[in-house]
Amino acid sequence: MTGASDREQDYLRASDVCMFPSFYEGFGLGIIKALASGLVVAVTPVGVAAELIQDGNNGFLFRPDDSVAIAKVIDPAMAGQAGWPELRAQRLSRRCPIRT
C-alpha cells in the first residue's frame, strides 16, 4: 500500500491478479481499473462486480466469508498464470488506457 500515487498504472501493470474480497462496494472503481489494465480479477459479487464479472470468463467470483471458496478461486487463477500475458494483451487491445 502506497497511498496516493501518480504511478497507479505502473503498479497495475506490475500486478498479476487483483483480489477484491469486499463485503461491500459502492461502485468498485478499483475493479474497473484492474479490468482496464488487463488484470485477472478475483472479486466478491458486490457493487459493480456482480454486474461486470462473469465467473470463470472475465474473472472469478467468491463469497468474502468463505475461505475455502477464496482458495478455490486462487488455485485456478494461479494455474492459468502461463496464459496471463496473452490474456492481458487481448484485454488491453480492447480497452483504453487508464487516465488518473
N, C-alpha and C positions, 0 to 999 in steps of 0.2 A: 504494500500500500504506500503510495507516494503522496496522496492528497492531490490538490490541483496541480496540473502539469500541462505544458504546451506540447508534450511528447506522447499524447494519448495514442495516436495512430501507430507510433513506433512500438509501444507496449502491446497493442493488439496484434501487430504483425509478428511480434516475438512469441506470442502465446500459441498454444496448441488447442486447448479446449477452454471454453467458458462455462464454468459451473455457476449456476444461479439457484441455490437451494432456499429460495424465499418462501415464507408463509404468506406474504402479502406484497404486491407490487401495484402501485398506482398505474403506471404505464410500462415501465421497464426499458428505459432508453438504453441501458447497458446491453440488453439483449439485442436491440435493433443495431447498435454499433458493432457488436460481435458478429452478427449475421452479415452486416455490410462489409466487414473485414474478412469474411470467408471462414471464420472460425467454426469448428464443431461446437454446438451448444448443447448443454445438458441442463435442463431447467425444470422448475415446478410449473404446473399448469395454472398459474395465477396471472392476473393482469393481461397484458397483450400476448404473453407466451401461449396462453390457451387458444388463441386465435391464429397465431403465426406458425407454431411448431407442429409438424405432423410427425408423430413419434416414429423413429427409425428411418424417416425420409430426409427431412432437412434438420433434424436434431433429435434429441432424446428427452422424454418426459419422465418424471418420477415424483413421488409424494415426498414432501420435505421431512415428514416424521417417520420415514421408513428406511432405516439404514441398509437393509437387505436390498430394497429397490434401488437405492443410490449405487450400491456395489454392482448390481445387475446392469446399470446404465454405464458405469465407468468401464467395466470389462469389455463390452463390445466397442465402445468408443476408442479405447486404447488398442484393441485388437486390429482396428482398421487404420492404425497410425501410418502404415506404409502408403496408404492411398490418400492421406491428407493433403500432400502438395497438389495432386491432381484435382482433388475435390475443391480445395481453396482456389485454385486457378479458374475452375469452372464457375464457382460462385462469384469471384471477383470480376470475371468477364461480363457478368450480368448486372453488376452494381456500380454505383457511383462512389468515388472516394468520400471519406468522411471529412467534413469540414468542422473544425472546432473553433 
